[in-house]
Amino acid sequence: MTESAREGIDITRILQAPRERVFEAWTTPEHFAAWYGGDAEVPLDRLSMDVRPGGAWSLVMVVPGVEMPFHGVYREVVAPERLVFTMKDASAPADIEGETVTATFTDRGDNTTEMVFQQRGGNLTAEQYAAAEDGWEAFFDALVARLASF
């Protein structure tokens, strides 16, 4: 039996910013919209974030000719250390919670932060997880640029 299934996504990045700023980039609509989606646009008027346990979030990513809605619920919010939230796109069945995203921010001193990102849920195929991982890597490249600008 071969192991072809992926269980999720794991990405670790060292960011040149204090963790309070990294947390702010994840939890403030203006900052989140600037990096989430990478090169795609996330219009502020199509983004809502109620960043508290049980609070909902939603957004629409816009690429030429395509709109991609995402939504979920915050499970944990521990400023500035950790965020846990669910995430679904329009193709996800209504009766599932979706993927669970966990982002942990560790102060490494000297204004650097280790960001550990995990996405779990088992709702995607191996190919979909690979594509999602490529997407998150592009988003995090945009996050690096955003952190340098504020």
C-alpha positions as CSV (number, residue, x, y, z in Angstrom):
1,M,0.0,0.0,0.0
2,T,1.5,3.3,-1.0
3,E,1.0,6.5,1.0
4,S,-0.4,9.1,-1.5
5,A,-2.8,11.0,0.8
6,R,-1.9,14.3,2.3
7,E,-3.3,15.2,5.7
8,G,-2.9,18.9,5.2
9,I,-0.4,21.8,4.9
10,D,2.6,22.8,7.1
11,I,4.5,25.9,6.5
12,T,7.0,27.7,8.7
13,R,8.3,31.2,8.0
14,I,10.6,33.5,9.8
15,L,9.3,37.0,9.4
16,Q,11.2,40.3,9.9
17,A,8.6,41.9,12.1
18,P,7.5,41.8,15.7
19,R,4.8,39.3,16.4
20,E,2.3,42.0,17.4
21,R,2.6,43.4,13.8
22,V,2.3,39.9,12.3
23,F,-0.8,39.2,14.4
24,E,-2.2,42.6,13.3
25,A,-1.6,41.7,9.7
26,W,-3.8,38.5,10.2
27,T,-6.6,40.3,12.2
28,T,-7.1,43.7,10.7
29,P,-9.2,43.9,7.5
30,E,-7.0,46.5,5.7
31,H,-3.8,44.5,6.3
32,F,-5.4,41.0,5.7
33,A,-6.9,42.1,2.4
34,A,-3.5,43.5,1.3
35,W,-1.8,40.1,1.5
36,Y,-4.4,37.3,1.5
37,G,-4.8,36.2,-2.1
38,G,-1.3,37.1,-3.2
39,D,-1.7,38.7,-6.6
40,A,-5.5,38.4,-6.4
41,E,-7.6,41.3,-5.2
42,V,-9.6,41.1,-1.9
43,P,-11.9,44.1,-2.0
44,L,-12.4,45.6,1.5
45,D,-16.1,45.9,0.9
46,R,-16.2,42.1,0.4
47,L,-14.3,41.2,3.6
48,S,-15.7,40.9,7.1
49,M,-13.8,39.8,10.2
50,D,-15.2,39.4,13.7
51,V,-11.9,38.3,15.3
52,R,-13.1,36.6,18.5
53,P,-13.9,33.0,19.4
54,G,-17.1,32.1,17.6
55,G,-16.9,35.2,15.3
56,A,-17.3,34.7,11.6
57,W,-15.1,35.9,8.8
58,S,-15.7,36.0,5.0
59,L,-14.1,37.4,1.9
60,V,-14.1,37.2,-1.8
61,M,-10.9,36.9,-3.8
62,V,-11.1,38.3,-7.3
63,V,-9.0,37.3,-10.2
64,P,-9.8,38.4,-13.7
65,G,-13.1,36.8,-14.6
66,V,-13.4,34.7,-11.4
67,E,-14.7,35.4,-7.9
68,M,-13.7,33.0,-5.1
69,P,-15.6,33.3,-1.8
70,F,-14.2,31.9,1.4
71,H,-15.7,31.9,4.9
72,G,-15.3,30.4,8.3
73,V,-15.4,30.9,12.1
74,Y,-12.7,31.8,14.5
75,R,-12.2,29.1,17.1
76,E,-9.3,30.5,19.1
77,V,-7.9,34.0,19.2
78,V,-5.0,34.5,21.6
79,A,-3.3,37.9,20.8
80,P,-0.6,38.0,19.6
81,E,0.3,34.3,19.8
82,R,-2.3,32.2,18.0
83,L,-5.2,32.1,15.7
84,V,-7.4,29.0,14.9
85,F,-10.2,29.3,12.4
86,T,-12.2,27.2,10.0
87,M,-12.2,27.9,6.2
88,K,-14.5,26.8,3.4
89,D,-14.9,27.8,-0.2
90,A,-18.0,27.8,-2.3
91,S,-17.4,24.2,-3.4
92,A,-17.4,22.7,0.1
93,P,-20.5,20.8,1.2
94,A,-22.8,22.8,3.5
95,D,-22.7,20.0,6.1
96,I,-19.0,20.1,6.8
97,E,-17.0,22.5,9.0
98,G,-14.3,22.9,6.4
99,E,-10.6,23.0,6.9
100,T,-9.0,24.2,10.1
101,V,-6.2,26.7,9.9
102,T,-3.9,27.3,12.8
103,A,-1.3,30.1,12.8
104,T,1.1,30.4,15.7
105,F,3.4,33.3,16.2
106,T,6.5,33.1,18.3
107,D,8.7,36.0,19.2
108,R,12.3,35.1,18.2
109,G,13.8,38.4,19.4
110,D,15.4,41.1,17.3
111,N,12.0,42.0,15.8
112,T,11.6,38.6,14.1
113,T,8.7,36.2,14.4
114,E,8.4,32.6,13.6
115,M,5.1,31.9,12.0
116,V,4.0,28.2,12.0
117,F,1.0,27.6,9.7
118,Q,-1.1,24.4,9.6
119,Q,-4.1,23.6,7.5
120,R,-6.0,20.3,8.4
121,G,-9.3,18.8,7.7
122,G,-8.9,16.0,5.1
123,N,-11.5,17.7,2.8
124,L,-9.1,18.1,-0.1
125,T,-7.4,15.7,-2.4
126,A,-3.6,15.5,-2.5
127,E,-3.6,17.6,-5.6
128,Q,-5.8,20.2,-4.0
129,Y,-3.6,20.3,-0.9
130,A,-0.5,20.8,-3.1
131,A,-2.3,23.6,-5.0
132,A,-3.5,25.2,-1.7
133,E,0.1,25.0,-0.3
134,D,1.4,26.8,-3.4
135,G,-1.3,29.4,-2.9
136,W,-0.4,30.0,0.8
137,E,3.3,30.3,-0.1
138,A,2.4,33.1,-2.5
139,F,0.1,34.7,0.1
140,F,3.0,34.6,2.6
141,D,5.3,36.2,0.1
142,A,2.7,39.0,-0.1
143,L,2.6,39.1,3.8
144,V,6.3,39.7,3.9
145,A,5.9,42.7,1.6
146,R,3.0,44.0,3.6
147,L,4.9,43.7,6.9
148,A,7.7,45.8,5.4
149,S,5.2,48.5,4.5
150,F,3.6,49.3,7.9
